[in-house]
Amino acid sequence: MSSIADPDQPGGGTSVLDRELEKLLEDEGVIEPGDHERFSHYVKKEQILESAMTGKPVKALCGKKWTPGRDPDKFPVCPTCKEIYERMKSA
């Protein structure tokens, strides 16, 4: 039996995996350093509402974690989020 670590609890995070994924994507030329700050990301609507009420960060499909606070219509969609979303829709 395996357990899944809660990334919001001490000792159970995915930050190392997130950094490794970001480094891999940078190395492959998919994103440039800092690009994740220039995109709108796909997140469940419920998470956006909860974050607005509690201030709790959300996690996008691509793995980016942040507290939403800007107008997503002012930025292009994250290509990684979009690719993951398209694969989910076709499955």
A tleap script that builds the chain and sets N, CA, C and O, in Angstrom:
source leaprc.protein.ff14SB
mol = sequence {
  NMET SER SER ILE ALA ASP PRO ASP GLN PRO
  GLY GLY GLY THR SER VAL LEU ASP ARG GLU
  LEU GLU LYS LEU LEU GLU ASP GLU GLY VAL
  ILE GLU PRO GLY ASP HIE GLU ARG PHE SER
  HIE TYR VAL LYS LYS GLU GLN ILE LEU GLU
  SER ALA MET THR GLY LYS PRO VAL LYS ALA
  LEU CYS GLY LYS LYS TRP THR PRO GLY ARG
  ASP PRO ASP LYS PHE PRO VAL CYS PRO THR
  CYS LYS GLU ILE TYR GLU ARG MET LYS SER
  CALA
}
set mol.1.N position { 0.842 -1.172 0.000 }
set mol.1.CA position { 0.000 0.000 0.000 }
set mol.1.C position { 0.887 1.235 0.000 }
set mol.1.O position { 1.792 1.354 0.827 }
set mol.2.N position { 0.631 2.155 -0.927 }
set mol.2.CA position { 1.432 3.372 -0.984 }
set mol.2.C position { 0.585 4.553 -0.555 }
set mol.2.O position { -0.642 4.539 -0.653 }
set mol.3.N position { 1.268 5.564 -0.082 }
set mol.3.CA position { 0.544 6.768 0.307 }
set mol.3.C position { 1.004 7.915 -0.567 }
set mol.3.O position { 2.130 7.923 -1.062 }
set mol.4.N position { 0.126 8.880 -0.750 }
set mol.4.CA position { 0.436 10.052 -1.553 }
set mol.4.C position { 0.703 11.201 -0.602 }
set mol.4.O position { -0.104 11.480 0.284 }
set mol.5.N position { 1.823 11.863 -0.782 }
set mol.5.CA position { 2.184 12.976 0.090 }
set mol.5.C position { 1.361 14.206 -0.265 }
set mol.5.O position { 1.119 14.485 -1.439 }
set mol.6.N position { 0.940 14.925 0.743 }
set mol.6.CA position { 0.210 16.170 0.561 }
set mol.6.C position { 1.236 17.286 0.404 }
set mol.6.O position { 1.979 17.562 1.346 }
set mol.7.N position { 1.299 17.949 -0.781 }
set mol.7.CA position { 2.314 18.974 -0.994 }
set mol.7.C position { 2.142 20.195 -0.107 }
set mol.7.O position { 3.064 21.002 0.014 }
set mol.8.N position { 0.977 20.347 0.516 }
set mol.8.CA position { 0.748 21.487 1.390 }
set mol.8.C position { 1.145 21.206 2.836 }
set mol.8.O position { 1.064 22.097 3.682 }
set mol.9.N position { 1.574 19.980 3.128 }
set mol.9.CA position { 1.974 19.605 4.479 }
set mol.9.C position { 3.499 19.508 4.550 }
set mol.9.O position { 4.143 19.158 3.561 }
set mol.10.N position { 4.073 19.814 5.703 }
set mol.10.CA position { 5.531 19.718 5.848 }
set mol.10.C position { 6.044 18.319 5.515 }
set mol.10.O position { 5.448 17.313 5.900 }
set mol.11.N position { 7.144 18.280 4.805 }
set mol.11.CA position { 7.790 17.016 4.491 }
set mol.11.C position { 7.174 16.271 3.322 }
set mol.11.O position { 7.670 15.207 2.953 }
set mol.12.N position { 6.125 16.787 2.736 }
set mol.12.CA position { 5.478 16.074 1.645 }
set mol.12.C position { 5.228 16.979 0.464 }
set mol.12.O position { 4.074 17.227 0.115 }
set mol.13.N position { 6.259 17.472 -0.151 }
set mol.13.CA position { 6.067 18.415 -1.245 }
set mol.13.C position { 6.511 17.877 -2.574 }
set mol.13.O position { 7.128 16.815 -2.668 }
set mol.14.N position { 6.189 18.625 -3.595 }
set mol.14.CA position { 6.607 18.273 -4.946 }
set mol.14.C position { 7.522 19.340 -5.513 }
set mol.14.O position { 7.764 19.369 -6.720 }
set mol.15.N position { 8.036 20.222 -4.659 }
set mol.15.CA position { 8.835 21.333 -5.158 }
set mol.15.C position { 10.081 20.859 -5.898 }
set mol.15.O position { 10.480 21.477 -6.885 }
set mol.16.N position { 10.696 19.783 -5.444 }
set mol.16.CA position { 11.879 19.262 -6.140 }
set mol.16.C position { 11.481 18.771 -7.524 }
set mol.16.O position { 12.174 19.041 -8.505 }
set mol.17.N position { 10.365 18.050 -7.606 }
set mol.17.CA position { 9.890 17.577 -8.910 }
set mol.17.C position { 9.509 18.740 -9.803 }
set mol.17.O position { 9.791 18.715 -11.001 }
set mol.18.N position { 8.869 19.764 -9.241 }
set mol.18.CA position { 8.504 20.941 -10.017 }
set mol.18.C position { 9.744 21.617 -10.583 }
set mol.18.O position { 9.772 21.994 -11.755 }
set mol.19.N position { 10.782 21.772 -9.740 }
set mol.19.CA position { 12.022 22.396 -10.215 }
set mol.19.C position { 12.683 21.538 -11.286 }
set mol.19.O position { 13.206 22.070 -12.265 }
set mol.20.N position { 12.666 20.211 -11.115 }
set mol.20.CA position { 13.267 19.323 -12.111 }
set mol.20.C position { 12.509 19.397 -13.432 }
set mol.20.O position { 13.119 19.414 -14.501 }
set mol.21.N position { 11.161 19.442 -13.359 }
set mol.21.CA position { 10.361 19.551 -14.575 }
set mol.21.C position { 10.647 20.871 -15.270 }
set mol.21.O position { 10.839 20.903 -16.486 }
set mol.22.N position { 10.678 21.954 -14.516 }
set mol.22.CA position { 10.957 23.259 -15.108 }
set mol.22.C position { 12.344 23.275 -15.747 }
set mol.22.O position { 12.510 23.802 -16.847 }
set mol.23.N position { 13.342 22.702 -15.067 }
set mol.23.CA position { 14.700 22.647 -15.615 }
set mol.23.C position { 14.724 21.826 -16.901 }
set mol.23.O position { 15.380 22.209 -17.870 }
set mol.24.N position { 14.012 20.697 -16.915 }
set mol.24.CA position { 13.948 19.853 -18.102 }
set mol.24.C position { 13.324 20.619 -19.267 }
set mol.24.O position { 13.831 20.574 -20.388 }
set mol.25.N position { 12.223 21.319 -18.998 }
set mol.25.CA position { 11.558 22.079 -20.055 }
set mol.25.C position { 12.449 23.207 -20.562 }
set mol.25.O position { 12.464 23.494 -21.759 }
set mol.26.N position { 13.197 23.852 -19.656 }
set mol.26.CA position { 14.136 24.893 -20.071 }
set mol.26.C position { 15.235 24.289 -20.942 }
set mol.26.O position { 15.581 24.848 -21.983 }
set mol.27.N position { 15.789 23.137 -20.514 }
set mol.27.CA position { 16.864 22.487 -21.256 }
set mol.27.C position { 16.417 22.083 -22.657 }
set mol.27.O position { 17.213 22.105 -23.595 }
set mol.28.N position { 15.144 21.715 -22.799 }
set mol.28.CA position { 14.623 21.301 -24.102 }
set mol.28.C position { 14.152 22.490 -24.929 }
set mol.28.O position { 13.714 22.317 -26.066 }
set mol.29.N position { 14.238 23.698 -24.372 }
set mol.29.CA position { 13.834 24.882 -25.108 }
set mol.29.C position { 12.333 25.112 -25.137 }
set mol.29.O position { 11.851 25.952 -25.896 }
set mol.30.N position { 11.585 24.373 -24.315 }
set mol.30.CA position { 10.134 24.533 -24.293 }
set mol.30.C position { 9.764 25.842 -23.613 }
set mol.30.O position { 8.881 26.558 -24.086 }
set mol.31.N position { 10.425 26.158 -22.518 }
set mol.31.CA position { 10.200 27.433 -21.845 }
set mol.31.C position { 11.537 28.078 -21.537 }
set mol.31.O position { 12.548 27.395 -21.372 }
set mol.32.N position { 11.535 29.372 -21.463 }
set mol.32.CA position { 12.716 30.124 -21.079 }
set mol.32.C position { 12.613 30.419 -19.584 }
set mol.32.O position { 11.510 30.419 -19.038 }
set mol.33.N position { 13.725 30.669 -18.917 }
set mol.33.CA position { 13.663 31.013 -17.499 }
set mol.33.C position { 12.707 32.188 -17.274 }
set mol.33.O position { 12.807 33.218 -17.941 }
set mol.34.N position { 11.784 32.019 -16.328 }
set mol.34.CA position { 10.820 33.065 -16.012 }
set mol.34.C position { 9.568 33.056 -16.862 }
set mol.34.O position { 8.643 33.822 -16.590 }
set mol.35.N position { 9.505 32.207 -17.895 }
set mol.35.CA position { 8.337 32.184 -18.776 }
set mol.35.C position { 7.055 31.852 -18.033 }
set mol.35.O position { 5.988 32.356 -18.385 }
set mol.36.N position { 7.145 31.006 -17.004 }
set mol.36.CA position { 5.931 30.614 -16.288 }
set mol.36.C position { 5.250 31.813 -15.652 }
set mol.36.O position { 4.063 31.748 -15.333 }
set mol.37.N position { 5.979 32.909 -15.461 }
set mol.37.CA position { 5.391 34.120 -14.896 }
set mol.37.C position { 4.671 34.941 -15.959 }
set mol.37.O position { 3.952 35.881 -15.622 }
set mol.38.N position { 4.847 34.609 -17.219 }
set mol.38.CA position { 4.279 35.396 -18.312 }
set mol.38.C position { 3.021 34.785 -18.902 }
set mol.38.O position { 2.501 35.293 -19.895 }
set mol.39.N position { 2.521 33.708 -18.315 }
set mol.39.CA position { 1.386 32.990 -18.882 }
set mol.39.C position { 0.192 32.944 -17.943 }
set mol.39.O position { 0.321 33.104 -16.729 }
set mol.40.N position { -0.970 32.721 -18.537 }
set mol.40.CA position { -2.161 32.336 -17.779 }
set mol.40.C position { -2.144 30.822 -17.720 }
set mol.40.O position { -1.783 30.164 -18.696 }
set mol.41.N position { -2.529 30.265 -16.589 }
set mol.41.CA position { -2.459 28.819 -16.399 }
set mol.41.C position { -3.839 28.224 -16.185 }
set mol.41.O position { -4.752 28.909 -15.724 }
set mol.42.N position { -3.993 26.941 -16.522 }
set mol.42.CA position { -5.251 26.235 -16.333 }
set mol.42.C position { -5.332 25.696 -14.906 }
set mol.42.O position { -4.451 24.970 -14.443 }
set mol.43.N position { -6.418 26.073 -14.221 }
set mol.43.CA position { -6.680 25.653 -12.850 }
set mol.43.C position { -8.171 25.395 -12.742 }
set mol.43.O position { -8.963 26.053 -13.417 }
set mol.44.N position { -8.570 24.438 -11.897 }
set mol.44.CA position { -9.994 24.179 -11.680 }
set mol.44.C position { -10.667 25.428 -11.118 }
set mol.44.O position { -10.112 26.109 -10.256 }
set mol.45.N position { -11.870 25.720 -11.616 }
set mol.45.CA position { -12.598 26.907 -11.178 }
set mol.45.C position { -12.805 26.929 -9.668 }
set mol.45.O position { -12.720 27.988 -9.046 }
set mol.46.N position { -13.077 25.757 -9.071 }
set mol.46.CA position { -13.290 25.697 -7.629 }
set mol.46.C position { -12.055 26.170 -6.870 }
set mol.46.O position { -12.168 26.814 -5.827 }
set mol.47.N position { -10.872 25.846 -7.401 }
set mol.47.CA position { -9.631 26.238 -6.736 }
set mol.47.C position { -9.443 27.749 -6.780 }
set mol.47.O position { -8.943 28.344 -5.825 }
set mol.48.N position { -9.844 28.372 -7.891 }
set mol.48.CA position { -9.722 29.823 -8.016 }
set mol.48.C position { -10.612 30.499 -6.972 }
set mol.48.O position { -10.183 31.428 -6.289 }
set mol.49.N position { -11.855 30.024 -6.855 }
set mol.49.CA position { -12.785 30.593 -5.887 }
set mol.49.C position { -12.260 30.398 -4.462 }
set mol.49.O position { -12.277 31.328 -3.657 }
set mol.50.N position { -11.794 29.186 -4.158 }
set mol.50.CA position { -11.264 28.911 -2.825 }
set mol.50.C position { -10.060 29.806 -2.521 }
set mol.50.O position { -9.927 30.325 -1.413 }
set mol.51.N position { -9.194 29.978 -3.506 }
set mol.51.CA position { -8.021 30.810 -3.315 }
set mol.51.C position { -8.412 32.261 -3.064 }
set mol.51.O position { -7.804 32.939 -2.236 }
set mol.52.N position { -9.429 32.734 -3.782 }
set mol.52.CA position { -9.881 34.110 -3.589 }
set mol.52.C position { -10.423 34.321 -2.181 }
set mol.52.O position { -10.290 35.403 -1.610 }
set mol.53.N position { -11.030 33.285 -1.634 }
set mol.53.CA position { -11.630 33.398 -0.302 }
set mol.53.C position { -10.622 33.169 0.820 }
set mol.53.O position { -10.710 33.797 1.875 }
set mol.54.N position { -9.663 32.266 0.593 }
set mol.54.CA position { -8.749 31.873 1.667 }
set mol.54.C position { -7.316 32.369 1.497 }
set mol.54.O position { -6.557 32.419 2.465 }
set mol.55.N position { -6.943 32.735 0.272 }
set mol.55.CA position { -5.568 33.127 0.005 }
set mol.55.C position { -4.652 31.944 -0.218 }
set mol.55.O position { -3.444 32.114 -0.386 }
set mol.56.N position { -5.219 30.738 -0.221 }
set mol.56.CA position { -4.436 29.518 -0.420 }
set mol.56.C position { -3.963 29.432 -1.880 }
set mol.56.O position { -4.751 29.678 -2.793 }
set mol.57.N position { -2.699 29.090 -2.109 }
set mol.57.CA position { -2.211 28.960 -3.487 }
set mol.57.C position { -2.925 27.847 -4.241 }
set mol.57.O position { -3.464 26.917 -3.641 }
set mol.58.N position { -2.919 27.958 -5.559 }
set mol.58.CA position { -3.492 26.944 -6.441 }
set mol.58.C position { -2.361 26.290 -7.217 }
set mol.58.O position { -1.248 26.813 -7.275 }
set mol.59.N position { -2.656 25.143 -7.811 }
set mol.59.CA position { -1.658 24.445 -8.623 }
set mol.59.C position { -2.228 24.237 -10.017 }
set mol.59.O position { -3.280 23.617 -10.176 }
set mol.60.N position { -1.542 24.750 -11.018 }
set mol.60.CA position { -1.962 24.637 -12.410 }
set mol.60.C position { -1.659 23.245 -12.946 }
set mol.60.O position { -0.924 22.475 -12.327 }
set mol.61.N position { -2.231 22.934 -14.101 }
set mol.61.CA position { -1.979 21.640 -14.726 }
set mol.61.C position { -0.496 21.405 -14.967 }
set mol.61.O position { -0.026 20.269 -14.887 }
set mol.62.N position { 0.241 22.462 -15.259 }
set mol.62.CA position { 1.679 22.331 -15.539 }
set mol.62.C position { 2.510 22.171 -14.274 }
set mol.62.O position { 3.704 21.880 -14.346 }
set mol.63.N position { 1.877 22.361 -13.106 }
set mol.63.CA position { 2.595 22.216 -11.846 }
set mol.63.C position { 2.929 23.519 -11.162 }
set mol.63.O position { 3.365 23.509 -10.011 }
set mol.64.N position { 2.740 24.647 -11.834 }
set mol.64.CA position { 3.041 25.938 -11.211 }
set mol.64.C position { 2.087 26.175 -10.044 }
set mol.64.O position { 0.879 25.971 -10.162 }
set mol.65.N position { 2.650 26.610 -8.912 }
set mol.65.CA position { 1.843 26.952 -7.737 }
set mol.65.C position { 1.994 28.446 -7.488 }
set mol.65.O position { 3.103 28.979 -7.497 }
set mol.66.N position { 0.867 29.116 -7.265 }
set mol.66.CA position { 0.862 30.541 -6.974 }
set mol.66.C position { -0.504 30.952 -6.446 }
set mol.66.O position { -1.463 30.181 -6.494 }
set mol.67.N position { -0.577 32.169 -5.945 }
set mol.67.CA position { -1.841 32.719 -5.502 }
set mol.67.C position { -2.323 33.658 -6.595 }
set mol.67.O position { -1.695 34.691 -6.833 }
set mol.68.N position { -3.432 33.326 -7.274 }
set mol.68.CA position { -3.915 34.170 -8.370 }
set mol.68.C position { -4.229 35.583 -7.894 }
set mol.68.O position { -4.732 35.792 -6.790 }
set mol.69.N position { -3.920 36.539 -8.753 }
set mol.69.CA position { -4.211 37.909 -8.392 }
set mol.69.C position { -4.147 38.851 -9.575 }
set mol.69.O position { -4.272 40.065 -9.412 }
set mol.70.N position { -3.954 38.303 -10.765 }
set mol.70.CA position { -3.889 39.155 -11.943 }
set mol.70.C position { -4.929 38.713 -12.958 }
set mol.70.O position { -5.462 37.607 -12.869 }
set mol.71.N position { -5.213 39.567 -13.909 }
set mol.71.CA position { -6.209 39.276 -14.941 }
set mol.71.C position { -5.618 38.292 -15.946 }
set mol.71.O position { -4.702 38.651 -16.686 }
set mol.72.N position { -6.127 37.041 -15.988 }
set mol.72.CA position { -5.547 36.043 -16.891 }
set mol.72.C position { -5.746 36.373 -18.364 }
set mol.72.O position { -5.024 35.853 -19.215 }
set mol.73.N position { -6.717 37.232 -18.679 }
set mol.73.CA position { -6.953 37.590 -20.080 }
set mol.73.C position { -5.847 38.464 -20.657 }
set mol.73.O position { -5.787 38.665 -21.870 }
set mol.74.N position { -4.980 38.980 -19.808 }
set mol.74.CA position { -3.894 39.851 -20.266 }
set mol.74.C position { -2.639 39.070 -20.654 }
set mol.74.O position { -1.645 39.659 -21.079 }
set mol.75.N position { -2.685 37.738 -20.507 }
set mol.75.CA position { -1.504 36.914 -20.774 }
set mol.75.C position { -1.871 35.751 -21.682 }
set mol.75.O position { -3.010 35.285 -21.652 }
set mol.76.N position { -0.928 35.274 -22.489 }
set mol.76.CA position { -1.201 34.080 -23.307 }
set mol.76.C position { -1.289 32.840 -22.425 }
set mol.76.O position { -0.744 32.812 -21.322 }
set mol.77.N position { -1.978 31.815 -22.921 }
set mol.77.CA position { -2.137 30.568 -22.175 }
set mol.77.C position { -0.811 29.814 -22.142 }
set mol.77.O position { -0.098 29.740 -23.143 }
set mol.78.N position { -0.499 29.264 -20.989 }
set mol.78.CA position { 0.705 28.454 -20.809 }
set mol.78.C position { 0.658 27.279 -21.789 }
set mol.78.O position { -0.305 26.513 -21.773 }
set mol.79.N position { 1.668 27.120 -22.636 }
set mol.79.CA position { 1.635 26.018 -23.613 }
set mol.79.C position { 1.624 24.639 -22.962 }
set mol.79.O position { 1.028 23.710 -23.506 }
set mol.80.N position { 2.266 24.490 -21.819 }
set mol.80.CA position { 2.276 23.199 -21.136 }
set mol.80.C position { 0.893 22.874 -20.593 }
set mol.80.O position { 0.410 21.753 -20.751 }
set mol.81.N position { 0.247 23.856 -19.948 }
set mol.81.CA position { -1.123 23.654 -19.454 }
set mol.81.C position { -2.053 23.290 -20.612 }
set mol.81.O position { -2.862 22.368 -20.508 }
set mol.82.N position { -1.924 24.027 -21.711 }
set mol.82.CA position { -2.797 23.800 -22.870 }
set mol.82.C position { -2.602 22.392 -23.431 }
set mol.82.O position { -3.576 21.715 -23.760 }
set mol.83.N position { -1.360 21.954 -23.539 }
set mol.83.CA position { -1.064 20.609 -24.053 }
set mol.83.C position { -1.660 19.538 -23.137 }
set mol.83.O position { -2.272 18.584 -23.617 }
set mol.84.N position { -1.486 19.691 -21.835 }
set mol.84.CA position { -2.038 18.724 -20.874 }
set mol.84.C position { -3.547 18.708 -20.952 }
set mol.84.O position { -4.153 17.636 -20.944 }
set mol.85.N position { -4.174 19.884 -21.028 }
set mol.85.CA position { -5.625 19.996 -21.105 }
set mol.85.C position { -6.149 19.310 -22.364 }
set mol.85.O position { -7.146 18.590 -22.306 }
set mol.86.N position { -5.489 19.525 -23.496 }
set mol.86.CA position { -5.917 18.899 -24.755 }
set mol.86.C position { -5.814 17.373 -24.675 }
set mol.86.O position { -6.684 16.667 -25.185 }
set mol.87.N position { -4.767 16.867 -24.045 }
set mol.87.CA position { -4.625 15.413 -23.889 }
set mol.87.C position { -5.731 14.871 -22.986 }
set mol.87.O position { -6.262 13.789 -23.235 }
set mol.88.N position { -6.081 15.623 -21.932 }
set mol.88.CA position { -7.145 15.186 -21.020 }
set mol.88.C position { -8.492 15.150 -21.747 }
set mol.88.O position { -9.285 14.233 -21.538 }
set mol.89.N position { -8.748 16.137 -22.594 }
set mol.89.CA position { -10.010 16.190 -23.328 }
set mol.89.C position { -10.150 15.036 -24.304 }
set mol.89.O position { -11.247 14.516 -24.507 }
set mol.90.N position { -9.045 14.638 -24.906 }
set mol.90.CA position { -9.113 13.574 -25.929 }
set mol.90.C position { -9.105 12.175 -25.327 }
set mol.90.O position { -9.353 11.200 -26.036 }
set mol.91.N position { -8.827 12.063 -24.045 }
set mol.91.CA position { -8.782 10.746 -23.398 }
set mol.91.C position { -10.150 10.227 -23.055 }
set mol.91.O position { -10.274 9.131 -22.507 }
savepdb mol mol.pdb
quit
